[in-house]
């Protein structure tokens, strides 16, 4: 579904990613891992159209996307839950979901919203709450849900478990498994290597913008020293931040 062909991208004169090639298939989860500053977030933002490609191509269903702006890439089936979530904090949960589904007719909103609420029941309880009052875990669920409102065929998720409690991470990963079973293609950036190894089909390891390893998760699990060499011991979840004052 998605192919990156010798992709290089960056910010201004700085090249963050050098010659990256990978593929993401329908009904599969591909993981992009590596230390801070490796180029993982830049890769996702380049696929989404927010970071300029300096060489190579982003290809979806056999057609290059490099000339398309971000909103047209959404229409082609790409949606992103970005690092830091980037919610509209002064809007309600429901209105954040409404923004995510704006490319579709308003009469179809309720159906798409209910699909997200079935995936993340906690959001149903907070549907009228402002996004800025949610806990970190609830905000992550909303960020993924907002992306799903566009009905993507490829979902990009940046740093899913960062700062979240284990039970919230469990809920998010359970949702990813359900989405994969429904045929969604997922490209996941994650520092919690233990969790990503349990769910990913393929893994690409980046260091300083360069690909240092690429293969199946099974192959990576058979060589535990591989990820330790680039990430140290598998990162555990940090404590979840409390919600802001109401």
ABEGO torsion letter per residue (X at the ends): XBBBBGBBBBBEABBABBGBBBBBBBGBBBBBBEBBGAGAAAAAAAAAGABBBABEBBBBGGBBAAABBAAAAAAAGBBBBBBGGGBBAABBAAAAAAAAAAABBAAAAAAAAAAAAAABAAAAAAAABBAAABBAAAAAAAAAAAAAAAGBABBBBBGAABGBBAAAAAAAAAAAAAAAAAGBBBBBBBABAAAAAAABABBBBBBGGBBABBEBAAAAAABAAAAAAAAEBBBBBBBBBBBBBX
